[in-house]
Amino acid sequence: MMPAHAQSAARHQSAKKVELGTGAAVDARGNFWIVTKEVEGADQYVVLQGSSDGGRTWTAPRRIQREPEAVSAEGENRPKLAFGPQGEMYITYTKPLAKPYTGEIRFIRSLDGGKTFTPPRTVHANRDLITHRFESMIVDGSGRIYIAWIDKRDLEAATARKEKYAGAAVYYAVSEDGGNSFKGDYKLADHSCECCRIALALQPDGRPAALWRHVFEPNVRDHAIAVLAPDGKASAPVRATFDDWRIDACPHHGPSLDYADDGTRHQVWFNMRGEEGGVYYAAVSPAGSMGEAVRLGSAQAAHGDVAVDGKNIAVAWKQFDGKGTAVLSRISSDGGLTWREQELARTAQGSDQPRLLKTPGGITLAWRTQQDGMRIVPVMPARLEKAEK
């Protein structure tokens, strides 16, 4: 086992640029798992580590591919990790291709707790040399695997016809056999932002919803939401934020999403309002009524995340204060009636985006920093009714 403060620096010391993008998940027994990028000379790999003691120590990094291949591990486009209902381990990542801004979405699984892995496979049927990037993954209660990504096939087709096309598109694929095969490619929406992550969360009825930055006419980069379906018949996208940010560029700030048991939607996003950018949080009732958008932190706030566990709500974001970067949080234990803020962690060097995880013990922050490696910080204890079971 490797101490948490040493496990990051040891495997990245030879890399010219440290890419800190890390996927994190918790298995049914409460063990933490992370996937990230390892560089050895010109070779790149996705590596897996686990911790059974709350992040105090981690297993040595284990390469999950037999052969090296390019791996994206930036904050918005990092490897992902999820578990199936029987403990199946699913991993995705973007493989950059030779042409700039192009890529393939790759999928690997393990059915024996991370001891062995299948060879990587490309999820999407389309093999054009275009953008297939910024994937997100979620597994529903029936074990279906949904993978959504940003795709530029429609932009390329429109360009060939000498037609205008704003942004990119969101596509997704579904596996109903544990990753043996994928159905798709299903188009969720035209005109997404080109390089913001897609947020996926399960609604109380078990259906996955996607929240992404959309390009509304004439060039408004607010957010849209839709509910995915295993047969590709997703709901029509509807507008989810109303900041009216007009910019012909991508801000590299994707949203975050979670649901309460009663169907209330909790969302966090970055946008410009007037002359100043900021991170915002809002709750949306099951009927679709949006509450007040609350600004989080200062103008330096970035990359927010949200997690809901019963009446426990936690929002976290990173913020630079001139000396270092802190992860700050806004938490409520009564469903959003009252709130308090606190600092969760801090670093003086580079860092990944903060991730909030729901664990058997409550809501936890997973944050990788260049200085301290992977940090696991308890945020809120498990909700009372869960703890009593």
C-alpha positions as MATLAB code, in Angstrom:
seq = 'MMPAHAQSAARHQSAKKVELGTGAAVDARGNFWIVTKEVEGADQYVVLQGSSDGGRTWTAPRRIQREPEAVSAEGENRPKLAFGPQGEMYITYTKPLAKPYTGEIRFIRSLDGGKTFTPPRTVHANRDLITHRFESMIVDGSGRIYIAWIDKRDLEAATARKEKYAGAAVYYAVSEDGGNSFKGDYKLADHSCECCRIALALQPDGRPAALWRHVFEPNVRDHAIAVLAPDGKASAPVRATFDDWRIDACPHHGPSLDYADDGTRHQVWFNMRGEEGGVYYAAVSPAGSMGEAVRLGSAQAAHGDVAVDGKNIAVAWKQFDGKGTAVLSRISSDGGLTWREQELARTAQGSDQPRLLKTPGGITLAWRTQQDGMRIVPVMPARLEKAEK';
ca = [
       0.000    0.000    0.000;
       1.147    3.547   -0.766;
       0.526    6.573    1.497;
      -1.952    9.014   -0.024;
       0.566   11.858   -0.073;
       3.031    9.849   -2.166;
       0.910    7.873   -4.590;
       0.511   10.667   -7.177;
       4.025   12.092   -7.419;
       5.675    8.696   -7.723;
       4.062    7.817  -11.018;
       4.132   11.234  -12.665;
       7.653   12.406  -11.944;
       8.838   11.654  -15.494;
       5.944   13.357  -17.255;
       6.509   16.755  -18.797;
       2.987   17.845  -17.956;
       1.001   16.503  -15.045;
      -2.584   15.761  -16.050;
      -4.527   15.413  -12.820;
      -7.947   14.443  -14.206;
      -9.167   11.519  -12.092;
     -12.355    9.477  -12.028;
     -13.526    8.255   -8.619;
     -16.240    5.884   -7.421;
     -17.224    3.863   -4.357;
     -18.208    0.201   -4.418;
     -21.023   -1.380   -2.410;
     -18.664   -2.154    0.486;
     -17.539    1.447    0.785;
     -14.117    0.996   -0.820;
     -12.811    3.944   -2.844;
     -11.491    3.443   -6.374;
      -9.822    5.897   -8.739;
      -8.725    5.830  -12.370;
      -6.237    8.228  -13.866;
      -3.436    8.501  -16.400;
       0.097    7.148  -16.127;
       2.898    8.246  -18.463;
       6.098    6.281  -18.992;
       8.277    7.841  -21.669;
       6.062    8.092  -24.751;
       3.595    5.468  -23.474;
       0.292    6.277  -21.800;
      -1.990    4.054  -19.739;
      -5.109    4.236  -17.585;
      -4.277    3.037  -14.087;
      -6.556    1.848  -11.276;
      -6.046    2.228   -7.534;
      -8.173    1.271   -4.567;
      -8.422    2.206   -0.892;
     -10.181    0.232    1.829;
      -9.328    2.671    4.636;
     -11.033    5.886    3.551;
      -8.201    7.135    1.358;
      -5.416    6.961    3.946;
      -3.526    4.420    1.816;
      -3.935    3.247   -1.788;
      -2.953    0.148   -3.684;
      -0.145    0.536   -6.204;
      -1.311    1.835   -9.613;
      -2.390   -1.020  -11.895;
      -2.464   -0.602  -15.655;
      -5.744   -1.740  -17.143;
      -4.602   -1.934  -20.793;
      -2.182   -4.530  -22.092;
      -0.810   -2.106  -24.663;
      -0.314    1.660  -24.277;
      -2.497    4.159  -26.091;
      -3.210    7.874  -25.831;
      -5.394    8.852  -22.866;
      -7.081   12.168  -22.086;
      -6.919   13.114  -18.414;
      -7.863   16.782  -18.250;
     -10.447   18.036  -15.786;
     -13.389   18.126  -18.205;
     -12.274   15.008  -20.074;
     -10.897   12.521  -17.560;
     -11.223    8.715  -17.254;
     -14.493    7.582  -15.654;
     -15.372    4.698  -13.331;
     -18.710    3.142  -12.383;
     -19.971   -0.071  -10.795;
     -22.712   -2.446  -11.897;
     -25.305   -4.024   -9.576;
     -23.189   -7.162   -9.073;
     -19.936   -5.279   -8.510;
     -18.929   -5.149  -12.163;
     -16.302   -2.464  -12.738;
     -16.724   -0.269  -15.813;
     -14.122    2.234  -17.031;
     -14.277    4.717  -19.914;
     -11.844    7.254  -21.301;
     -11.243    9.325  -24.404;
      -8.438    8.200  -26.686;
      -7.112   11.272  -28.553;
      -6.321   10.678  -32.230;
      -3.667   12.209  -34.465;
      -5.827   15.068  -35.721;
      -6.356   17.806  -33.089;
      -9.678   17.704  -31.187;
     -10.539   14.219  -32.439;
     -10.946   11.101  -30.357;
     -12.635    7.796  -29.633;
     -14.593    6.770  -26.531;
     -13.054    3.620  -25.090;
     -14.625    1.116  -22.669;
     -13.018   -1.521  -20.428;
     -14.620   -3.760  -17.809;
     -13.579   -6.061  -15.002;
     -15.815   -8.788  -13.580;
     -13.437   -9.897  -10.827;
     -12.894   -6.774   -8.738;
     -10.146   -5.271  -10.857;
      -7.927   -8.365  -11.114;
      -8.348   -8.742  -14.878;
      -9.700   -6.456  -17.598;
     -11.124   -6.853  -21.063;
      -9.250   -5.247  -23.975;
     -10.456   -1.685  -24.664;
     -13.244   -1.326  -27.204;
     -14.667    1.718  -28.944;
     -18.219    2.463  -27.817;
     -19.583    4.360  -30.819;
     -20.355    2.842  -34.213;
     -19.204    5.970  -36.039;
     -15.494    5.787  -36.853;
     -14.986    9.128  -38.605;
     -11.851   11.068  -37.673;
     -13.833   13.653  -35.707;
     -14.612   14.683  -32.154;
     -15.950   11.840  -30.003;
     -14.866   13.267  -26.645;
     -15.933   14.384  -23.164;
     -17.773   11.167  -22.364;
     -19.838   10.552  -19.244;
     -21.114    7.208  -17.952;
     -23.867    6.036  -15.622;
     -25.344    2.643  -14.702;
     -29.051    2.370  -13.879;
     -30.639    0.040  -11.326;
     -31.229   -2.634  -13.953;
     -27.557   -2.671  -14.859;
     -27.854   -0.822  -18.157;
     -24.747    1.195  -19.016;
     -25.324    4.614  -20.592;
     -22.390    6.480  -22.155;
     -22.917    9.982  -23.571;
     -20.365   12.110  -25.408;
     -19.775   15.238  -27.486;
     -19.797   14.426  -31.229;
     -19.059   16.507  -34.346;
     -20.361   14.270  -37.149;
     -23.294   16.610  -37.797;
     -21.021   19.647  -37.859;
     -18.787   17.920  -40.407;
     -21.789   16.966  -42.544;
     -23.158   20.506  -42.432;
     -19.757   21.926  -43.340;
     -19.570   19.593  -46.337;
     -22.960   20.955  -47.451;
     -21.638   24.501  -46.859;
     -24.277   25.037  -44.186;
     -23.910   26.676  -40.793;
     -24.007   24.504  -37.700;
     -23.545   25.868  -34.185;
     -21.457   23.856  -31.764;
     -21.398   20.065  -31.742;
     -23.975   17.393  -30.774;
     -24.640   15.030  -27.880;
     -24.862   11.310  -28.685;
     -25.187    8.288  -26.437;
     -24.987    4.495  -26.509;
     -26.506    1.851  -24.242;
     -25.400   -1.620  -23.178;
     -27.935   -4.055  -21.738;
     -25.508   -6.969  -21.440;
     -22.890   -5.641  -19.075;
     -20.740   -4.048  -21.735;
     -20.540   -7.001  -24.130;
     -22.182   -4.819  -26.773;
     -23.550   -1.296  -27.178;
     -26.609   -0.051  -29.046;
     -26.550    3.347  -30.716;
     -25.341    5.762  -31.732;
     -28.399    7.730  -30.522;
     -28.493   11.465  -31.039;
     -29.707   13.293  -27.959;
     -29.419   16.859  -29.278;
     -27.890   19.036  -31.945;
     -25.972   22.192  -31.004;
     -24.192   21.395  -27.774;
     -21.163   23.269  -26.552;
     -17.978   21.714  -27.900;
     -15.904   20.994  -24.801;
     -17.952   21.059  -21.593;
     -18.551   17.841  -19.680;
     -22.010   16.245  -19.652;
     -23.650   15.631  -16.266;
     -25.589   12.373  -15.813;
     -27.779   11.447  -12.827;
     -30.536    8.947  -12.089;
     -34.016   10.268  -11.419;
     -36.030    8.669   -8.577;
     -37.782    6.466  -11.160;
     -34.403    5.102  -12.221;
     -34.187    6.823  -15.592;
     -30.945    8.676  -16.371;
     -31.074   12.398  -17.124;
     -28.391   14.393  -18.944;
     -27.572   18.066  -18.369;
     -25.218   19.839  -20.771;
     -24.251   23.279  -22.048;
     -26.354   23.952  -25.125;
     -26.154   26.533  -27.901;
     -29.559   28.199  -28.100;
     -30.454   30.636  -30.881;
     -28.867   32.962  -31.790;
     -25.754   31.981  -29.786;
     -26.779   31.665  -26.139;
     -24.716   29.144  -24.148;
     -27.124   28.133  -21.407;
     -27.933   24.549  -20.384;
     -30.429   21.946  -21.547;
     -31.701   18.743  -19.960;
     -33.248   15.543  -21.338;
     -34.091   12.050  -20.087;
     -32.351    9.155  -21.840;
     -34.064    5.937  -22.924;
     -32.519    2.536  -23.667;
     -34.134    2.408  -27.109;
     -32.820    5.828  -28.131;
     -36.197    7.554  -27.754;
     -35.015   10.212  -25.319;
     -37.197   13.097  -24.212;
     -36.952   16.377  -26.085;
     -34.344   18.708  -24.561;
     -35.687   21.578  -22.471;
     -33.868   24.649  -21.242;
     -32.445   24.309  -17.725;
     -30.640   27.649  -17.119;
     -31.554   31.176  -18.181;
     -28.465   33.363  -17.927;
     -28.488   34.425  -21.606;
     -24.710   34.150  -21.942;
     -23.835   35.015  -25.541;
     -20.347   33.928  -26.514;
     -18.850   32.253  -29.561;
     -16.529   30.017  -27.535;
     -16.545   27.121  -25.097;
     -15.758   27.948  -21.441;
     -14.610   24.403  -20.468;
     -17.031   24.416  -17.520;
     -19.589   21.621  -17.563;
     -22.535   21.372  -15.120;
     -23.343   18.927  -12.329;
     -26.633   17.256  -11.484;
     -28.348   15.142   -8.830;
     -31.888   14.338   -7.672;
     -33.621   14.141   -4.308;
     -35.967   11.266   -3.491;
     -39.010   13.457   -4.163;
     -37.815   14.290   -7.679;
     -36.390   17.731   -6.919;
     -33.543   18.437   -9.304;
     -30.373   19.976   -7.916;
     -28.008   21.523  -10.443;
     -24.756   23.478  -10.402;
     -23.326   25.349  -13.373;
     -20.926   28.074  -14.481;
     -22.089   31.020  -16.575;
     -21.538   34.696  -17.192;
     -24.072   37.177  -15.858;
     -23.389   40.669  -17.047;
     -19.630   41.236  -16.993;
     -18.715   38.625  -14.388;
     -18.620   34.851  -14.385;
     -19.615   32.642  -11.512;
     -20.760   29.250  -10.279;
     -24.472   28.929   -9.481;
     -26.719   26.466   -7.697;
     -30.485   26.048   -8.001;
     -33.165   23.530   -7.108;
     -35.929   22.691   -9.585;
     -39.211   21.220   -8.352;
     -40.600   18.000   -9.858;
     -43.114   20.202  -11.688;
     -40.262   22.153  -13.292;
     -40.367   25.340  -11.216;
     -36.849   26.665  -10.714;
     -35.900   28.300   -7.435;
     -33.563   31.214   -7.018;
     -30.134   30.724   -8.593;
     -27.627   31.199   -5.772;
     -24.139   32.360   -6.620;
     -21.407   30.296   -4.963;
     -18.227   31.913   -3.714;
     -16.406   34.703   -5.518;
     -15.673   35.498   -9.152;
     -12.804   32.986   -8.873;
     -15.163   30.056   -8.181;
     -15.033   27.246  -10.740;
     -15.994   23.626  -11.454;
     -18.833   23.011   -9.023;
     -20.310   19.640   -8.095;
     -23.462   18.589   -6.216;
     -24.591   15.477   -4.347;
     -27.926   14.725   -2.635;
     -28.522   12.008   -0.041;
     -31.990   12.190    1.453;
     -32.296   15.663    2.969;
     -28.529   16.096    2.881;
     -27.377   18.371    0.060;
     -23.737   19.212   -0.578;
     -22.332   21.599   -3.159;
     -18.574   21.986   -3.637;
     -16.410   24.147   -5.881;
     -12.765   25.158   -6.178;
     -11.694   28.770   -5.735;
      -8.353   30.569   -6.040;
      -7.694   33.311   -3.469;
      -4.355   34.642   -4.690;
      -2.276   32.310   -2.539;
      -3.730   28.893   -3.200;
      -6.797   26.949   -4.295;
      -9.433   25.820   -1.820;
     -12.407   23.511   -2.167;
     -15.323   25.287   -0.543;
     -18.714   23.815    0.198;
     -22.300   24.821    0.891;
     -24.239   22.146    2.749;
     -27.756   21.603    4.032;
     -29.102   18.810    6.239;
     -32.769   19.823    5.932;
     -33.429   19.635    2.213;
     -32.224   23.156    1.465;
     -34.169   25.111    4.108;
     -30.954   26.245    5.814;
     -27.340   26.266    4.661;
     -23.842   26.677    6.004;
     -20.516   27.062    4.244;
     -17.134   25.567    5.077;
     -13.706   24.974    3.550;
     -13.005   21.305    2.850;
      -9.432   21.278    1.569;
      -6.679   23.509    0.208;
      -3.538   23.278   -1.923;
      -0.813   25.649   -3.117;
      -0.171   23.737   -6.357;
      -2.153   22.314   -9.278;
      -5.346   20.352   -8.713;
      -8.135   18.459  -10.434;
     -11.784   19.399  -10.224;
     -13.534   18.420   -6.960;
     -15.828   15.357   -7.024;
     -18.573   14.629   -4.526;
     -19.284   10.940   -3.942;
     -22.210    9.296   -2.182;
     -20.863    6.513    0.045;
     -22.384    4.193    2.671;
     -20.957    6.605    5.251;
     -22.296    9.788    3.674;
     -21.211   12.399    1.145;
     -17.442   12.591    0.603;
     -15.087   14.823   -1.372;
     -12.552   13.195   -3.705;
      -9.910   15.689   -4.848;
      -6.572   15.027   -6.464;
      -3.816   17.604   -6.056;
      -0.295   17.774   -7.395;
       1.007   18.412   -3.898;
      -0.790   15.756   -1.848;
      -2.087   13.173   -4.309;
      -5.630   11.844   -3.862;
      -7.498   13.320   -0.914;
     -10.699   11.849    0.523;
     -12.507   14.280    2.822;
     -15.806   13.507    4.638;
     -18.375   16.226    3.947;
     -21.670   15.042    5.473;
     -22.502   11.859    7.426;
     -25.024    9.387    6.063;
     -28.623   10.398    6.378;
     -30.225    9.126    9.576;
     -32.633    6.608    8.017;
     -29.729    5.024    6.083;
     -27.434    4.891    9.118;
     -30.088    3.100   11.199;
     -30.489    0.243    8.715;
];
